[in-house]
């Protein structure tokens, strides 16, 4: 795959580009502030100019002050800046999809994946967090209705609890006590990428357009396991199931 990696700063992206190249793809650094609509449009214009097509868009931008988000207390006692998660999250997903959709429809067989989470249906840290996730799921449902007569599929995807790169090398005992029992069940970010690849290649993907999908369930469907060989956990029993929206 040819992958355009976006971010406000490029320092961290250089390492990711090397990882993409080492895996056999072609990585490109694409500086972009997803809070700036003009920069997002410029990004999509660049992709069209350089590649002439766009097969896959993964919306995962977020503005998260983790320390403030996880601090105990009700929303009115926390920094109002947490509302930025609705702008860089829900709104930025909409904007990127808005500018990308025409090119993706011309490309054909294309897919937009919006990364969401169980926070859409259960409480996680803050109402702003939940609003961004729940709004993303409903937005996907409605976008898919608008795109029903095209070959563009649009889904929302819930990964599990992620063992991201910045905590990858921590020992179990380095985690807070209340989290230590679930550390072995955390999944690597690469698992979501593998699942998305299978979904893009699925000739029946259009039937899933508009739905909120769970990464662990897709993994079982496609026979995909995590990079450590395990089948990631489905957390629906403890965190809830996707909302089913009414269609006339």
PAZAPA-4460 file (N, C-alpha, C; in steps of 0.05 Angstrom, whole numbers, plus 32768, in hexadecimal, padded with zeros to 4 digits):
% residues 248
    n_x    n_y    n_z   ca_x   ca_y   ca_z    c_x    c_y    c_z   seq   type   mol
   8011   7FE8   8000   8000   8000   8000   8011   8019   8000     1      X     A
   8008   802E   7FF3   8013   8048   7FF5   8004   8057   800A     2      X     A
   8012   8061   801F   8005   806B   8037   800D   8088   803C     3      X     A
   7FFA   809A   803E   7FFF   80B6   8046   7FF9   80B8   8064     4      X     A
   800D   80BF   8073   800B   80C0   8090   8009   80DD   8099     5      X     A
   7FF4   80E5   80A6   7FEF   8101   80AC   7FF4   8107   80CA     6      X     A
   7FFC   8120   80CF   8000   8129   80EA   8009   8146   80E9     7      X     A
   8006   8154   80FF   800D   8170   8100   802B   8174   8100     8      X     A
   803A   8161   810A   8057   8162   810A   8062   8149   80FB     9      X     A
   807A   814B   80F0   8084   8136   80DF   8098   8124   80ED    10      X     A
   80A2   812C   8104   80B8   811D   8111   80AF   8100   8116    11      X     A
   8098   80FC   8122   808F   80E1   8129   8088   80D2   8110    12      X     A
   807F   80E0   80FB   8077   80D2   80E2   808E   80C5   80D3    13      X     A
   80A6   80D0   80D6   80BD   80C5   80C8   80C2   80A8   80D0    14      X     A
   80BF   80A2   80EA   80C3   8086   80F3   80AD   8074   80E7    15      X     A
   8094   807F   80E6   807E   806F   80DC   8082   8069   80BE    16      X     A
   808B   807D   80AF   8091   8079   8093   80A5   8063   808F    17      X     A
   80BA   8062   80A0   80CE   804D   809E   80C1   8032   80A4    18      X     A
   80AE   8031   80B6   80A0   8017   80BC   8090   800E   80A4    19      X     A
   8082   8021   8097   8072   801B   807F   8084   8010   8069    20      X     A
   809A   801E   8064   80AD   8015   804F   80B9   7FFA   8055    21      X     A
   80BF   7FF5   806F   80CB   7FDC   8076   80B8   7FC5   8073    22      X     A
   809E   7FCB   8075   8089   7FB6   8072   8082   7FB1   8054    23      X     A
   808F   7FC0   8042   808A   7FBB   8026   8078   7FD0   8019    24      X     A
   806F   7FE4   8028   805E   7FF9   801C   806F   8011   8015    25      X     A
   8060   8027   800F   806D   8040   800A   8060   8055   801C    26      X     A
   8070   8060   802E   8065   8074   8040   806C   8090   8038    27      X     A
   8059   80A2   803C   805E   80BF   8036   8055   80CF   804E    28      X     A
   8066   80E2   8056   805F   80F5   806B   804C   810A   805F    29      X     A
   8036   810F   806D   8022   8122   8063   801B   8135   807B    30      X     A
   802A   814A   807F   8023   815D   8094   8007   8167   8091    31      X     A
   7FF7   8166   80A6   7FDB   816E   80A4   7FD0   8172   80C0    32      X     A
   7FC5   818A   80C6   7FB7   818F   80DE   7F99   8189   80D8    33      X     A
   7F8F   8174   80E4   7F73   816D   80DE   7F5E   817F   80EB    34      X     A
   7F68   8194   80F8   7F56   81A9   8101   7F54   81C0   80ED    35      X     A
   7F63   81BD   80D7   7F64   81D2   80C2   7F58   81C6   80A9    36      X     A
   7F40   81CE   80A1   7F32   81C2   808A   7F42   81C6   8071    37      X     A
   7F4F   81DD   806E   7F5F   81E2   8056   7F76   81CF   8053    38      X     A
   7F83   81C8   8069   7F99   81B5   8068   7F90   8199   8060    39      X     A
   7F78   8192   8069   7F6D   8178   8062   7F67   8177   8045    40      X     A
   7F5B   818C   803A   7F55   818D   801D   7F6F   818C   800D    41      X     A
   7F84   819A   8016   7F9E   8199   8009   7FA9   817D   8008    42      X     A
   7FA6   816F   801F   7FAF   8153   8020   7FA2   8142   800B    43      X     A
   7F88   8143   8009   7F79   8132   7FF6   7F81   813A   7FDA    44      X     A
   7F84   8154   7FD5   7F8D   815D   7FBA   7FA9   8152   7FB3    45      X     A
   7FBA   8151   7FC8   7FD5   8145   7FC3   7FD3   8128   7FBC    46      X     A
   7FC3   8119   7FCA   7FC0   80FC   7FC4   7FB6   80F8   7FA7    47      X     A
   7FA2   8108   7FA0   7F97   8106   7F84   7FAC   810D   7F70    48      X     A
   7FBB   8122   7F75   7FD0   812B   7F62   7FE6   8116   7F5F    49      X     A
   7FEE   810A   7F75   8005   80F8   7F75   7FFE   80DC   7F6E    50      X     A
   7FE6   80D3   7F76   7FDE   80B7   7F73   7FC7   80B3   7F5F    51      X     A
   7FB6   80C7   7F5D   7F9F   80C5   7F4B   7F88   80B4   7F56    52      X     A
   7F8A   80AB   7F6F   7F76   809A   7F7B   7F79   809A   7F99    53      X     A
   7F63   8092   7FA7   7F64   808E   7FC4   7F52   8076   7FCA    54      X     A
   7F5E   8060   7FD2   7F4F   8048   7FD8   7F45   8046   7FF5    55      X     A
   7F54   8051   8007   7F4F   804D   8024   7F55   8067   8033    56      X     A
   7F41   806F   8043   7F45   8085   8056   7F40   807B   8072    57      X     A
   7F53   807E   8084   7F50   8076   80A0   7F50   8090   80B0    58      X     A
   7F3A   8097   80BC   7F37   80AE   80CD   7F3C   80A6   80EA    59      X     A
   7F53   80B1   80F5   7F5A   80AA   8110   7F66   80C2   811F    60      X     A
   7F63   80DA   8113   7F6E   80F1   8121   7F5F   80F7   813B    61      X     A
   7F6D   8101   814E   7F61   8107   8168   7F70   811D   8176    62      X     A
   7F63   812C   8186   7F6F   8140   8198   7F69   8138   81B4    63      X     A
   7F7B   812C   81C2   7F76   8120   81DC   7F8B   8129   81F0    64      X     A
   7F82   8137   8205   7F93   813D   821C   7F8F   8125   822F    65      X     A
   7FA0   8111   822D   7F9B   80F8   823C   7F9A   80FD   825A    66      X     A
   7FAC   810D   8264   7FAD   8112   8281   7F93   811F   828B    67      X     A
   7F89   8132   827C   7F70   8140   8284   7F58   812D   827F    68      X     A
   7F59   811E   826A   7F42   810C   8264   7F3E   80F7   827A    69      X     A
   7F54   80EC   8284   7F52   80D6   8297   7F52   80E0   82B4    70      X     A
   7F54   80FA   82B8   7F54   8105   82D3   7F38   8101   82DF    71      X     A
   7F36   80F8   82F8   7F1B   80F4   8304   7F0C   810E   8306    72      X     A
   7EF1   810C   8304   7EE1   8124   8307   7ECD   8126   82F0    73      X     A
   7EB7   8135   82F5   7EA3   8139   82E0   7EAD   814C   82CA    74      X     A
   7E9E   814C   82B4   7EA8   815B   829C   7EAA   8179   82A2    75      X     A
   7E99   8184   82B4   7E9A   81A1   82B8   7EB2   81A9   82CA    76      X     A
   7EC0   8196   82D5   7ED8   819C   82E5   7EF1   8197   82D5    77      X     A
   7EEE   818E   82BC   7F06   8189   82AC   7F09   819F   8297    78      X     A
   7F20   81A0   828A   7F25   81B5   8277   7F12   81B4   8260    79      X     A
   7F08   81CB   8258   7EF5   81CC   8242   7F02   81C3   8228    80      X     A
   7F1C   81C4   8227   7F2B   81BB   820F   7F25   819E   8208    81      X     A
   7F1A   818E   821A   7F13   8172   8213   7EFE   8171   81FC    82      X     A
   7EEF   8187   81FA   7EDC   8189   81E4   7EE9   8188   81C9    83      X     A
   7F03   818D   81C8   7F12   818B   81AE   7F10   816F   81A2    84      X     A
   7F0A   815B   81B3   7F08   8140   81A8   7EF0   813E   8195    85      X     A
   7EDD   814F   8197   7EC7   814F   8185   7ECF   815C   816A    86      X     A
   7EE1   8170   816C   7EEB   817D   8153   7F00   816C   8145    87      X     A
   7F14   8163   8153   7F28   8152   8147   7F21   8135   8150    88      X     A
   7F11   812A   8140   7F05   810F   8146   7EEC   810D   8135    89      X     A
   7ED6   8116   8140   7EBD   8115   8131   7EBD   8128   8119    90      X     A
   7EC2   8141   811E   7EC1   8154   8107   7ED7   814F   80F3    91      X     A
   7EEF   8149   80FC   7F05   8144   80E9   7F00   812B   80D8    92      X     A
   7EF2   8117   80E3   7EEA   8100   80D3   7ED8   8109   80BD    93      X     A
   7EC5   811A   80C3   7EB2   8124   80AF   7EC1   8133   8099    94      X     A
   7ED3   8145   80A1   7EE1   8156   808E   7EF2   8145   807B    95      X     A
   7F02   8133   8086   7F13   8122   8075   7F02   8112   8062    96      X     A
   7EEC   8107   806C   7EDA   80F7   805A   7ECD   8109   8045    97      X     A
   7EC7   8121   804C   7EBA   8134   803A   7ECD   8139   8022    98      X     A
   7EE6   813F   8027   7EF8   8145   8011   7F02   812C   8002    99      X     A
   7F02   8115   8010   7F0C   80FC   8003   7EF7   80EE   7FF3   100      X     A
   7EDD   80F0   7FFB   7EC9   80E0   7FEE   7EC8   80E2   7FD0   101      X     A
   7EC8   80FA   7FC4   7EC7   80FB   7FA6   7EDD   80EC   7F99   102      X     A
   7EF6   80EE   7FA3   7F0C   80DF   7F97   7F09   80C1   7F9B   103      X     A
   7EFF   80B9   7FB2   7EFC   809D   7FB8   7EE6   8091   7FA7   104      X     A
   7ED1   80A0   7FA2   7EBB   8096   7F91   7EC6   8092   7F75   105      X     A
   7ED6   80A4   7F6B   7EE2   80A1   7F51   7EF5   808A   7F50   106      X     A
   7F03   8084   7F66   7F15   806E   7F68   7F07   8053   7F66   107      X     A
   7EF0   8051   7F74   7EE1   8039   7F74   7EEC   8024   7F88   108      X     A
   7EDB   8014   7F93   7EE3   7FFF   7FA5   7EF1   800A   7FBE   109      X     A
   7EEA   8021   7FC7   7EF8   802F   7FDC   7EEB   802D   7FF7   110      X     A
   7EF9   8034   800C   7EF0   8030   8027   7EF9   8046   8039   111      X     A
   7EE6   8051   8049   7EED   8064   805E   7EE8   8056   8079   112      X     A
   7EFD   8056   808A   7EFB   8049   80A4   7EFF   805F   80B9   113      X     A
   7EEB   8063   80CA   7EED   8076   80E0   7EF1   8067   80FA   114      X     A
   7F08   806C   8107   7F0E   805D   8120   7EFE   8069   8137   115      X     A
   7EED   8058   8143   7EDC   8060   8159   7EE3   804E   8171   116      X     A
   7ED0   804B   8184   7ED6   803A   819B   7EBC   8034   81AA   117      X     A
   7EBE   8022   81BD   7EA8   801A   81CE   7E9D   8032   81DE   118      X     A
   7EAD   8047   81E0   7EA4   8060   81ED   7E8B   806C   81E1   119      X     A
   7E84   8063   81C9   7E6C   806C   81BC   7E53   8063   81CB   120      X     A
   7E55   804D   81DA   7E3E   8041   81E8   7E42   803D   8206   121      X     A
   7E5A   8043   8210   7E5F   8041   822D   7E71   8057   8235   122      X     A
   7E71   805E   824F   7E7F   8075   8259   7E9D   8070   8259   123      X     A
   7EAC   8082   824D   7EC9   8081   824E   7ED4   809E   8252   124      X     A
   7EDA   80A4   826B   7EE9   80BD   8272   7EDA   80D7   8271   125      X     A
   7ECB   80DC   825B   7EC0   80F6   8257   7EA9   80F6   8243   126      X     A
   7E94   8107   8247   7E7F   8109   8233   7E89   8111   8218   127      X     A
   7E9E   8122   8217   7EA9   812A   81FD   7EB4   8112   81EE   128      X     A
   7EC1   8100   81FC   7ECC   80E8   81EF   7EB5   80D7   81E4   129      X     A
   7EA0   80D3   81F4   7E8A   80C3   81EB   7E7B   80D0   81D4   130      X     A
   7E79   80EB   81D5   7E6B   80F8   81BF   7E7A   80F5   81A5   131      X     A
   7E94   80F6   81A5   7EA4   80F3   818D   7EA1   80D7   8182   132      X     A
   7EA1   80C3   8193   7E9F   80A7   8189   7E82   80A1   8180   133      X     A
   7E6E   80A8   818F   7E53   80A3   8187   7E4B   80B2   816E   134      X     A
   7E55   80CB   816C   7E4F   80DB   8155   7E5C   80D0   813C   135      X     A
   7E74   80C5   813F   7E82   80B8   8128   7E72   80A0   811E   136      X     A
   7E67   8090   812F   7E58   8079   8127   7E3E   8081   8118   137      X     A
   7E30   8095   8122   7E18   809E   8114   7E1F   80AC   80F9   138      X     A
   7E34   80BB   80F9   7E3D   80C8   80E1   7E43   80B4   80CB   139      X     A
   7E50   809E   80D2   7E56   8089   80BF   7E3D   807D   80B3   140      X     A
   7E2A   8078   80C5   7E10   806D   80BB   7E03   807F   80A6   141      X     A
   7E03   8099   80AC   7DF6   80AC   8099   7E06   80B0   8080   142      X     A
   7E21   80B1   8083   7E32   80B4   806B   7E2E   809D   8058   143      X     A
   7E2B   8084   8063   7E27   806D   8052   7E0D   806E   8042   144      X     A
   7DF9   807A   804E   7DDF   807E   8040   7DE4   8090   8028   145      X     A
   7DF3   80A6   802C   7DF8   80B8   8016   7E09   80AB   8000   146      X     A
   7E1A   8098   8008   7E2C   808A   7FF5   7E22   8070   7FEB   147      X     A
   7E08   806A   7FEF   7DFE   804F   7FEA   7DFF   8048   7FCC   148      X     A
   7DFE   805C   7FBA   7DFE   8056   7F9E   7E1A   8059   7F92   149      X     A
   7E2E   8059   7FA3   7E4A   805A   7F99   7E58   8040   7FA2   150      X     A
   7E72   803E   7F9A   7E82   8027   7FA2   7E94   802F   7FB9   151      X     A
   7E8C   8043   7FC8   7E9A   804B   7FE1   7E8C   8040   7FF9   152      X     A
   7E9B   8031   8009   7E90   8027   8023   7E9B   8037   803A   153      X     A
   7E8B   803B   804E   7E93   804B   8065   7E8B   803D   807F   154      X     A
   7E9E   8038   8091   7E98   8029   80A9   7EA5   8037   80C1   155      X     A
   7E9B   8031   80D8   7EA7   8038   80F2   7EB3   801F   80FE   156      X     A
   7ECB   8021   8109   7ED9   8009   8113   7EE2   800D   8130   157      X     A
   7EDA   7FFA   8141   7EE2   7FFA   815D   7EF9   7FE7   8161   158      X     A
   7F11   7FF1   8166   7F26   7FDF   8170   7F22   7FD8   818D   159      X     A
   7F33   7FC6   8197   7F31   7FC0   81B4   7F43   7FD4   81C3   160      X     A
   7F4C   7FCC   81DA   7F5E   7FDC   81EA   7F7A   7FD9   81DF   161      X     A
   7F85   7FF0   81D6   7F9D   7FEF   81C6   7FB7   7FF1   81D7   162      X     A
   7FC9   7FDF   81D1   7FE4   7FE1   81DD   7FF5   7FF1   81C8   163      X     A
   7FF4   800B   81CA   8000   801C   81B6   801F   801C   81B8   164      X     A
   802C   8028   81A5   8049   8027   81A5   8055   8033   81BE   165      X     A
   8049   8048   81C9   8055   8055   81E0   8052   8044   81FA   166      X     A
   8042   802F   81FA   8041   801E   8211   8048   8001   820A   167      X     A
   8051   7FFD   81F2   8057   7FE2   81E8   806A   7FD2   81F9   168      X     A
   807F   7FE0   8202   8095   7FD2   8210   8092   7FD2   822E   169      X     A
   807C   7FDC   8239   8077   7FDC   8256   8072   7FBF   825F   170      X     A
   807B   7FB9   8277   8074   7F9F   8283   8058   7FA1   8290   171      X     A
   804D   7F8A   8294   8032   7F8A   82A0   8031   7F99   82BA   172      X     A
   8046   7F96   82CB   8046   7FA3   82E5   804A   7FC2   82E2   173      X     A
   8051   7FCB   82CB   8054   7FE8   82C7   8039   7FF6   82C3   174      X     A
   8024   7FE7   82BE   800A   7FF2   82B9   7FFC   7FF6   82D4   175      X     A
   7FE8   8008   82D5   7FD8   800B   82EE   7FCC   7FF0   82F6   176      X     A
   7FC9   7FEC   8310   7FC0   7FD2   831A   7FA6   7FCA   830E   177      X     A
   7F93   7FDD   830A   7F79   7FD5   82FF   7F79   7FCD   82E2   178      X     A
   7F90   7FD3   82D4   7F92   7FCB   82B8   7FA3   7FB2   82B3   179      X     A
   7FB1   7FA9   82C8   7FC4   7F94   82C3   7FB7   7F7A   82B9   180      X     A
   7F9F   7F74   82C1   7F92   7F5B   82B9   7F8B   7F5C   829B   181      X     A
   7F87   7F74   828F   7F7F   7F75   8273   7F97   7F79   8260   182      X     A
   7FAF   7F7E   826B   7FC6   7F83   825A   7FCA   7F6C   8245   183      X     A
   7FC8   7F52   824D   7FCB   7F3D   8239   7FB6   7F3E   8223   184      X     A
   7FA0   7F4B   8228   7F8A   7F4C   8214   7F8B   7F66   8203   185      X     A
   7F9E   7F77   8208   7FA1   7F8F   81F7   7FAA   7F86   81DB   186      X     A
   7FA1   7F95   81C7   7FA9   7F8F   81AC   7FBC   7FA4   81A0   187      X     A
   7FCC   7F9C   818D   7FDF   7FAE   8180   7FD1   7FBE   816A   188      X     A
   7FD9   7FD6   8165   7FCD   7FE6   814F   7FCE   7FD7   8134   189      X     A
   7FE3   7FC7   8130   7FE5   7FB9   8116   7FCD   7FA7   8110   190      X     A
   7FC0   7F9D   8125   7FA9   7F8B   8121   7F93   7F9A   8112   191      X     A
   7F8E   7FB3   811A   7F79   7FC3   810D   7F80   7FC7   80EF   192      X     A
   7F9A   7FCC   80EA   7FA3   7FCF   80CE   7F9E   7FB5   80BE   193      X     A
   7FA4   7F9E   80C9   7FA0   7F85   80BB   7F82   7F80   80B6   194      X     A
   7F71   7F87   80C9   7F54   7F84   80C5   7F4A   7F97   80AF   195      X     A
   7F53   7FAF   80B0   7F4B   7FC3   809B   7F53   7FB9   8080   196      X     A
   7F6B   7FAE   807D   7F74   7FA3   8063   7F61   7F8E   8059   197      X     A
   7F58   7F7C   806A   7F46   7F67   8062   7F2B   7F73   805A   198      X     A
   7F22   7F87   8069   7F08   7F93   8063   7F09   7FA1   8048   199      X     A
   7F1F   7FAF   8042   7F22   7FBC   8028   7F21   7FA8   8011   200      X     A
   7F2C   7F91   8016   7F2D   7F7C   8001   7F14   7F6B   7FFF   201      X     A
   7F01   7F6F   8012   7EE9   7F5E   8014   7ED6   7F67   7FFE   202      X     A
   7ECF   7F55   7FEB   7EBC   7F5D   7FD5   7EA0   7F63   7FE0   203      X     A
   7E9A   7F5B   7FF8   7E80   7F60   8004   7E80   7F77   8018   204      X     A
   7E95   7F88   8017   7E98   7F9D   802B   7E81   7FB1   8029   205      X     A
   7E75   7FB5   8012   7E5F   7FC8   800F   7E48   7FC1   8021   206      X     A
   7E44   7FA8   8026   7E2E   7F9F   8038   7E33   7FA8   8055   207      X     A
   7E4C   7FAF   805B   7E52   7FB8   8076   7E52   7FD6   8079   208      X     A
   7E4F   7FE4   8062   7E51   8001   8063   7E3B   800D   8075   209      X     A
   7E43   8021   8085   7E31   802D   8097   7E30   8021   80B3   210      X     A
   7E3E   800A   80B6   7E3D   7FFC   80CF   7E54   8003   80E1   211      X     A
   7E50   7FFE   80FB   7E66   8000   810F   7E70   7FE4   8113   212      X     A
   7E89   7FDF   810D   7E95   7FC4   810D   7EA9   7FC2   8124   213      X     A
   7EAC   7FAB   812E   7EBF   7FA5   8145   7ED7   7F96   813A   214      X     A
   7EEF   7FA1   813F   7F07   7F95   8133   7F0A   7F78   813A   215      X     A
   7F05   7F70   8153   7F09   7F54   815B   7EF6   7F42   814C   216      X     A
   7EDE   7F4B   8147   7ECB   7F3B   8137   7ED3   7F38   811A   217      X     A
   7EDD   7F4E   810F   7EE7   7F4D   80F3   7EFF   7F3A   80F2   218      X     A
   7F10   7F3B   8106   7F27   7F29   8107   7F1F   7F0C   8105   219      X     A
   7F0A   7F05   8114   7F00   7EE9   8113   7EF5   7EE3   80F7   220      X     A
   7EE6   7EF6   80EC   7EDA   7EF2   80D1   7EEF   7EED   80BC   221      X     A
   7F05   7EFD   80BD   7F19   7EFC   80A8   7F30   7EE9   80AF   222      X     A
   7F30   7EDE   80C7   7F46   7ECD   80CF   7F60   7EDC   80D5   223      X     A
   7F5D   7EF4   80DF   7F74   7F05   80E5   7F7A   7F04   8103   224      X     A
   7F93   7F01   810A   7F9B   7F02   8126   7FAF   7F19   812A   225      X     A
   7FB3   7F1F   8143   7FC5   7F35   814B   7FE2   7F2D   8144   226      X     A
   7FF4   7F41   8144   8010   7F3B   813D   801D   7F28   8151   227      X     A
   8012   7F25   8169   801D   7F12   817C   800F   7EF7   817B   228      X     A
   7FFD   7EF4   8167   7FF0   7EDA   8163   7FD6   7ED6   8170   229      X     A
   7FCE   7EE8   8182   7FB4   7EE4   8190   7F9D   7EF0   8180   230      X     A
   7F85   7EE6   8186   7F6D   7EF1   817B   7F63   7F06   818F   231      X     A
   7F63   7F20   8188   7F5B   7F35   819B   7F3F   7F31   81A6   232      X     A
   7F3B   7F3B   81BD   7F22   7F38   81CC   7F0C   7F4A   81C1   233      X     A
   7EF4   7F40   81C0   7EDC   7F4F   81BB   7ED2   7F59   81D6   234      X     A
   7ECF   7F74   81DA   7EC9   7F7F   81F4   7EAB   7F86   81F7   235      X     A
   7E9A   7F7B   81E6   7E7E   7F84   81E7   7E70   7F7C   8201   236      X     A
   7E78   7F66   820D   7E6A   7F5D   8226   7E6F   7F71   823D   237      X     A
   7E85   7F7F   823C   7E8B   7F91   8252   7E88   7FAF   824A   238      X     A
   7E88   7FB5   8231   7E87   7FD1   8228   7E70   7FD8   8215   239      X     A
   7E61   7FC4   820C   7E49   7FCB   81FC   7E4C   7FC4   81DF   240      X     A
   7E36   7FC4   81D1   7E35   7FBE   81B5   7E2D   7FD7   81A5   241      X     A
   7E34   7FD7   818B   7E2E   7FEE   817B   7E11   7FF5   8179   242      X     A
   7E0B   800E   8177   7DEF   8017   8173   7DE5   800E   8157   243      X     A
   7DCD   8005   8156   7DC0   7FFE   813D   7DAE   8015   8136   244      X     A
   7DB3   8023   8120   7DA4   803A   8117   7D8D   8033   8105   245      X     A
   7D78   8041   8107   7D60   803B   80F7   7D64   8045   80DA   246      X     A
   7D5B   8034   80C7   7D5C   803B   80AB   7D40   8037   809F   247      X     A
   7D36   804C   8093   7D1B   804A   8087   7D1C   803B   806D   248      X     A
***
